[in-house]
């Protein structure tokens, strides 16, 4: 999966000599905007994100993008999804009919809604486990919530359980966020955060908009109706099924935002305060969040005995649901693949690096310079990675 972010004034997309020409926007007359040229059948971009102020898109460019299965997503000033132009959809109407019948069957709907939330709980635990390796003050226990979810017999009950876990999750997530970000929690009295008053929430809002766009693309490609979800209620102005699928993959946005925070990648100049006192991302900030989201989505995970990207897994899960609804698949589950990753910058490894004598390190066959560099990383608050053979020897040293 590859995204192209366009921002600023004067964005232009046109076709000349069968090639797609794209000019990014600018924010001053002295800027020299980036330009891209794509030849027919050689488009390596899956999605174009427009977070710009003004520009033009020719009819020929729209036709070119449609024929190359490229999605165009337009975000509002606050980073939320405004509209999206999707590639051609599946014409198998049996899939949609099966989806509508499943929605109308209360037992089937509750069963599917529960599966979405079970998977969300699993991914939420994975994120907190990942953070706990660096922030031992993080503590959580969803045992009682899982039991309540198992007994829930209505969508309302399921959403009530989900709201309680979300409150716990964000309270723990906040413990890993430095004080200068002024992030308290994502939820307030179980209500979703709509206005972004702090940097973390504005990044999360923007990331969730990117994720929603990706969910719409895969739902459309497998022939499902994005407006008919099982967990979220239907609303003519909302994509309920896209919101259902977002629950499975929100952890990707949460991790991407935390990665940026831990690396110290975001600056004050990446944000701007509006007249209504809400925050929004400047072009530099939007680009950083887009690139980090893209990086996590493209990270590999083993699924069906293959190494797939999380973006591919999103498509596979949408396809599995469509096959289940039409009877081609007996059961559907969203728990797998699970997200598991060990941090290279855990407190234990940091301590081992700091305590490691240079003489002992030399006996292992490594240079003094390498250990010096590692000690610098271990003493800082920034995340770092280690080569497999280095990590193995460190873990084995007592």
C-alpha positions as CSV (number, residue, x, y, z in Angstrom):
1,X,0.0,0.0,0.0
2,X,1.3,3.4,-0.9
3,X,-0.3,6.8,-0.3
4,X,0.4,10.2,-1.9
5,X,-0.5,13.2,0.2
6,X,-1.3,16.5,-1.6
7,X,-1.5,19.7,0.4
8,X,-1.6,23.5,0.0
9,X,-2.9,25.9,-2.7
10,X,-2.9,25.2,-6.4
11,X,-3.0,21.4,-6.4
12,X,-3.4,20.2,-10.0
13,X,-4.0,16.8,-11.6
14,X,-4.2,16.5,-15.4
15,X,-3.4,14.1,-18.2
16,X,-0.9,14.9,-21.0
17,X,0.3,12.5,-23.6
18,X,-1.4,9.6,-21.7
19,X,0.6,10.4,-18.6
20,X,-0.8,11.6,-15.3
21,X,0.8,14.9,-14.1
22,X,0.3,15.9,-10.5
23,X,1.5,19.1,-9.0
24,X,1.4,19.4,-5.2
25,X,0.2,22.6,-3.6
26,X,2.1,25.5,-2.2
27,X,1.8,27.9,0.8
28,X,3.8,30.8,-0.5
29,X,4.7,32.2,-3.9
30,X,8.4,31.4,-3.3
31,X,7.8,27.7,-3.0
32,X,8.6,25.3,-5.8
33,X,5.9,22.6,-5.4
34,X,6.7,18.9,-5.9
35,X,5.6,17.4,-9.3
36,X,4.9,13.8,-10.1
37,X,4.5,12.1,-13.5
38,X,3.0,8.6,-13.8
39,X,3.1,6.6,-17.0
40,X,0.1,4.3,-18.0
41,X,0.1,0.9,-16.2
42,X,3.0,2.0,-14.0
43,X,1.1,3.7,-11.2
44,X,2.6,2.6,-7.9
45,X,0.2,4.7,-5.7
46,X,-2.9,3.1,-4.3
47,X,-4.5,6.1,-2.8
48,X,-4.2,9.9,-3.2
49,X,-5.0,11.9,-0.1
50,X,-6.0,15.6,-0.7
51,X,-5.6,17.7,2.4
52,X,-5.3,20.9,0.4
53,X,-6.9,24.3,0.2
54,X,-7.5,24.7,-3.5
55,X,-6.8,23.2,-6.9
56,X,-8.2,21.4,-9.9
57,X,-8.7,17.9,-11.1
58,X,-9.5,17.4,-14.8
59,X,-12.2,14.9,-16.0
60,X,-9.4,13.1,-18.0
61,X,-7.4,12.7,-14.7
62,X,-10.4,11.2,-13.0
63,X,-10.9,8.8,-15.8
64,X,-7.1,7.9,-15.7
65,X,-7.2,7.3,-12.0
66,X,-10.4,5.2,-12.1
67,X,-8.9,3.0,-14.8
68,X,-5.8,2.5,-12.7
69,X,-7.8,1.7,-9.5
70,X,-6.5,4.6,-7.6
71,X,-8.7,6.0,-4.8
72,X,-8.9,9.8,-4.2
73,X,-9.7,10.9,-0.7
74,X,-10.5,14.5,0.3
75,X,-10.1,15.4,3.9
76,X,-11.8,18.3,5.6
77,X,-9.8,21.1,7.3
78,X,-9.9,19.3,10.6
79,X,-8.4,16.1,9.1
80,X,-11.7,14.2,9.0
81,X,-12.9,12.4,5.9
82,X,-15.0,14.6,3.7
83,X,-15.5,12.4,0.6
84,X,-13.8,9.7,-1.3
85,X,-13.8,8.6,-5.0
86,X,-13.5,4.8,-5.0
87,X,-12.3,2.5,-7.8
88,X,-14.8,0.3,-9.6
89,X,-16.8,-1.9,-7.2
90,X,-17.7,-5.6,-7.4
91,X,-21.0,-6.1,-9.3
92,X,-22.0,-9.2,-7.4
93,X,-25.4,-8.1,-6.0
94,X,-25.8,-11.3,-4.1
95,X,-23.2,-10.2,-1.6
96,X,-25.2,-7.0,-0.8
97,X,-28.5,-8.9,-0.5
98,X,-26.8,-11.4,1.9
99,X,-25.4,-8.5,3.9
100,X,-28.9,-6.9,4.2
101,X,-30.4,-10.2,5.3
102,X,-27.7,-10.7,8.0
103,X,-28.3,-7.1,9.2
104,X,-32.0,-7.8,9.6
105,X,-31.4,-11.1,11.5
106,X,-30.9,-9.9,15.1
107,X,-29.0,-13.0,16.2
108,X,-26.6,-12.9,13.2
109,X,-26.0,-9.2,13.7
110,X,-25.2,-9.5,17.4
111,X,-22.9,-12.5,16.7
112,X,-20.9,-10.5,14.1
113,X,-20.9,-7.3,16.2
114,X,-19.4,-9.3,19.1
115,X,-16.7,-10.7,16.9
116,X,-15.7,-7.2,15.8
117,X,-15.4,-6.1,19.5
118,X,-13.6,-9.3,20.6
119,X,-10.9,-8.6,18.0
120,X,-10.7,-4.9,19.0
121,X,-10.1,-6.0,22.7
122,X,-7.4,-8.3,21.5
123,X,-5.6,-5.6,19.5
124,X,-6.1,-3.1,22.4
125,X,-4.3,-5.6,24.7
126,X,-1.5,-6.0,22.2
127,X,-0.9,-2.2,22.1
128,X,-0.9,-2.0,25.9
129,X,1.4,-5.0,26.1
130,X,3.8,-3.3,23.7
131,X,3.8,0.0,25.6
132,X,4.1,-1.8,29.0
133,X,7.5,-3.0,28.0
134,X,8.7,0.6,28.2
135,X,6.2,2.0,30.7
136,X,5.7,-0.5,33.5
137,X,3.1,1.9,35.2
138,X,0.6,0.7,32.5
139,X,-1.8,-1.8,34.1
140,X,-5.0,-3.2,32.7
141,X,-7.3,-6.2,33.0
142,X,-10.2,-6.8,30.6
143,X,-11.2,-10.1,32.1
144,X,-14.5,-9.0,33.5
145,X,-15.3,-7.0,30.3
146,X,-14.7,-10.0,28.1
147,X,-17.1,-12.0,30.3
148,X,-19.7,-9.2,30.0
149,X,-19.2,-9.2,26.2
150,X,-19.8,-12.9,26.0
151,X,-23.1,-12.5,27.8
152,X,-24.3,-9.4,25.9
153,X,-27.5,-10.1,23.9
154,X,-28.0,-6.8,22.1
155,X,-26.0,-4.2,20.2
156,X,-26.6,-1.7,22.9
157,X,-25.1,-4.0,25.6
158,X,-22.1,-4.7,23.3
159,X,-21.5,-1.0,22.8
160,X,-21.8,-0.5,26.6
161,X,-19.0,-3.0,27.2
162,X,-16.9,-1.5,24.4
163,X,-17.2,1.9,25.9
164,X,-16.0,0.7,29.3
165,X,-12.9,-0.9,27.7
166,X,-12.2,2.2,25.6
167,X,-12.2,4.3,28.7
168,X,-9.7,2.0,30.4
169,X,-7.6,1.7,27.3
170,X,-7.1,5.4,26.8
171,X,-6.4,6.1,30.4
172,X,-3.5,3.6,30.2
173,X,-2.4,4.8,26.7
174,X,-2.1,8.3,28.2
175,X,0.5,7.1,30.7
176,X,3.0,6.7,27.8
177,X,2.4,10.2,26.5
178,X,4.7,13.0,27.8
179,X,3.1,15.8,29.8
180,X,3.9,18.4,27.2
181,X,1.3,16.9,24.9
182,X,-1.4,17.6,27.4
183,X,-3.2,14.4,26.5
184,X,-5.6,13.2,29.2
185,X,-7.7,10.7,27.4
186,X,-9.5,9.9,24.1
187,X,-13.0,9.5,25.7
188,X,-14.9,11.6,28.1
189,X,-17.9,9.9,29.8
190,X,-17.8,7.3,27.1
191,X,-18.3,9.9,24.3
192,X,-16.0,9.9,21.4
193,X,-13.6,12.9,21.1
194,X,-14.9,15.0,18.2
195,X,-13.0,18.2,18.6
196,X,-9.2,18.0,18.8
197,X,-7.9,20.3,21.5
198,X,-4.5,18.6,21.9
199,X,-1.8,17.3,19.6
200,X,-2.4,13.6,20.3
201,X,-6.1,13.7,19.5
202,X,-5.5,15.7,16.3
203,X,-3.1,13.1,15.1
204,X,-5.4,10.3,16.0
205,X,-8.3,12.0,14.2
206,X,-6.3,12.4,11.1
207,X,-5.0,8.8,11.3
208,X,-8.5,7.4,11.7
209,X,-9.6,9.3,8.6
210,X,-6.8,7.6,6.6
211,X,-7.9,4.3,8.0
212,X,-11.5,5.0,7.2
213,X,-10.5,5.7,3.6
214,X,-8.7,2.3,3.4
215,X,-11.7,0.5,4.9
216,X,-14.0,2.0,2.3
217,X,-11.7,0.9,-0.5
218,X,-11.6,-2.7,0.6
219,X,-15.3,-2.9,1.4
220,X,-16.1,-1.5,-2.0
221,X,-13.7,-3.9,-3.8
222,X,-15.4,-7.0,-2.3
223,X,-18.9,-5.9,-3.1
224,X,-20.2,-5.0,0.4
225,X,-22.3,-1.9,1.2
226,X,-20.3,0.5,3.4
227,X,-23.5,2.0,4.8
228,X,-24.7,-1.2,6.4
229,X,-22.7,-2.2,9.4
230,X,-23.4,-4.8,12.2
231,X,-21.9,-3.0,15.2
232,X,-22.6,0.6,14.2
233,X,-26.2,1.7,13.4
234,X,-27.1,2.8,9.9
235,X,-27.0,6.5,9.1
236,X,-27.4,8.0,5.7
237,X,-24.4,10.3,6.3
238,X,-22.1,7.6,7.8
239,X,-20.3,4.5,6.6
240,X,-21.3,2.1,9.3
241,X,-19.5,-1.0,8.0
242,X,-16.3,1.0,7.5
243,X,-16.6,2.0,11.2
244,X,-16.9,-1.7,12.0
245,X,-13.7,-2.6,10.2
246,X,-12.0,0.4,11.7
247,X,-12.4,-1.2,15.1
248,X,-10.2,-4.1,14.0
249,X,-7.4,-1.9,12.8
250,X,-7.4,1.2,15.0
251,X,-4.4,-0.1,16.7
252,X,-2.4,0.7,13.6
253,X,-3.2,4.4,14.0
254,X,-2.6,4.2,17.8
255,X,0.9,2.7,17.2
256,X,1.8,5.1,14.4
257,X,0.9,8.1,16.6
258,X,2.9,6.7,19.6
259,X,5.9,6.0,17.3
260,X,5.9,9.7,16.3
261,X,5.7,10.8,19.9
262,X,8.5,8.5,21.1
263,X,10.8,9.5,18.3
264,X,10.1,13.2,19.0
265,X,9.2,13.6,15.4
266,X,6.4,16.2,15.9
267,X,7.2,19.9,16.4
268,X,5.0,22.8,17.4
269,X,5.2,24.1,13.8
270,X,3.4,20.9,12.7
271,X,0.2,22.1,14.3
272,X,-1.9,25.3,14.1
273,X,-4.6,26.6,16.4
274,X,-7.8,27.7,14.7
275,X,-10.2,30.6,15.7
276,X,-12.4,28.0,17.4
277,X,-9.4,26.9,19.5
278,X,-9.3,23.5,17.8
279,X,-6.0,22.2,16.6
280,X,-5.3,21.0,13.1
281,X,-2.2,19.6,11.4
282,X,-0.1,21.7,9.2
283,X,1.2,20.2,5.9
284,X,4.4,19.0,7.6
285,X,2.5,17.3,10.4
286,X,0.0,15.7,8.0
287,X,2.9,14.3,6.0
288,X,4.6,12.8,9.0
289,X,1.4,11.1,10.2
290,X,0.7,9.8,6.7
291,X,4.1,8.4,6.3
292,X,4.1,6.7,9.7
293,X,0.6,5.3,9.1
294,X,1.7,4.0,5.7
295,X,4.8,2.4,7.4
296,X,2.8,0.5,10.0
297,X,0.2,-0.6,7.4
298,X,3.0,-2.0,5.3
299,X,4.7,-3.8,8.1
300,X,4.6,-7.6,7.8
301,X,2.6,-10.2,9.8
302,X,2.2,-13.9,9.2
303,X,-1.3,-14.9,8.1
304,X,-2.4,-18.0,6.3
305,X,1.3,-19.2,6.3
306,X,2.3,-16.1,4.3
307,X,4.0,-12.8,5.2
308,X,1.4,-10.2,4.4
309,X,1.1,-6.5,5.1
310,X,-1.6,-5.2,7.5
311,X,-3.1,-3.5,4.5
312,X,-3.4,-6.8,2.7
313,X,-4.9,-8.4,5.9
314,X,-7.6,-5.6,5.9
315,X,-8.6,-6.7,2.4
316,X,-8.6,-10.4,3.3
317,X,-10.8,-9.8,6.3
318,X,-13.3,-7.9,4.2
319,X,-13.3,-10.7,1.7
320,X,-13.7,-13.4,4.4
321,X,-16.8,-11.5,5.7
322,X,-18.3,-11.3,2.2
323,X,-17.7,-15.0,1.6
324,X,-19.2,-15.9,5.0
325,X,-22.3,-13.8,4.3
326,X,-23.0,-15.6,1.0
327,X,-22.3,-19.0,2.4
328,X,-18.9,-19.7,0.9
329,X,-17.2,-19.7,4.3
330,X,-18.8,-21.5,7.3
331,X,-17.4,-19.2,9.9
332,X,-15.7,-15.8,10.1
333,X,-13.3,-14.5,12.8
334,X,-11.4,-11.3,13.2
335,X,-9.0,-12.1,16.1
336,X,-6.2,-13.4,13.8
337,X,-3.7,-12.4,12.9
338,X,-2.7,-11.1,16.3
339,X,-0.3,-8.3,16.8
340,X,2.8,-9.3,18.7
341,X,6.1,-7.6,18.7
342,X,8.9,-7.3,21.3
343,X,10.4,-3.9,21.8
344,X,14.1,-3.6,21.3
345,X,14.1,-0.6,23.7
346,X,12.6,-2.2,26.8
347,X,13.7,-1.1,30.2
348,X,15.4,-4.5,30.8
349,X,17.5,-4.2,27.6
350,X,18.4,-0.6,28.3
351,X,19.7,-1.6,31.7
352,X,21.8,-4.4,30.3
353,X,23.3,-2.1,27.7
354,X,24.2,0.5,30.3
355,X,25.6,-2.0,32.7
356,X,27.6,-3.9,30.0
357,X,31.4,-3.5,30.5
358,X,33.4,-2.7,27.4
359,X,35.7,-5.7,28.2
360,X,32.8,-8.1,28.3
361,X,31.4,-6.6,25.1
362,X,34.8,-7.1,23.3
363,X,34.9,-10.7,24.4
364,X,31.6,-11.2,22.5
365,X,33.3,-10.0,19.3
366,X,31.9,-6.5,19.1
367,X,33.6,-3.2,18.8
368,X,33.9,-0.6,21.6
369,X,32.4,2.0,19.3
370,X,29.2,-0.1,18.8
371,X,28.7,-0.4,22.5
372,X,29.3,3.4,23.0
373,X,26.6,4.2,20.5
374,X,24.2,1.7,22.1
375,X,24.8,3.2,25.5
376,X,23.9,6.6,24.2
377,X,20.7,5.3,22.8
378,X,19.9,3.4,26.0
379,X,20.3,6.5,28.1
380,X,18.0,8.6,25.9
381,X,14.2,8.5,25.9
382,X,14.1,7.8,22.1
383,X,13.1,4.3,20.8
384,X,15.8,2.3,19.1
385,X,16.3,-1.1,17.3
386,X,19.0,-3.7,17.5
387,X,20.3,-6.3,15.0
388,X,19.1,-9.8,15.8
389,X,22.5,-11.2,16.6
390,X,23.3,-8.2,18.9
391,X,19.9,-8.6,20.7
392,X,20.4,-12.4,21.2
393,X,23.8,-11.9,22.8
394,X,22.5,-9.1,25.0
395,X,19.5,-11.2,26.2
396,X,21.8,-14.1,27.0
397,X,24.2,-12.0,29.1
398,X,23.7,-12.1,32.8
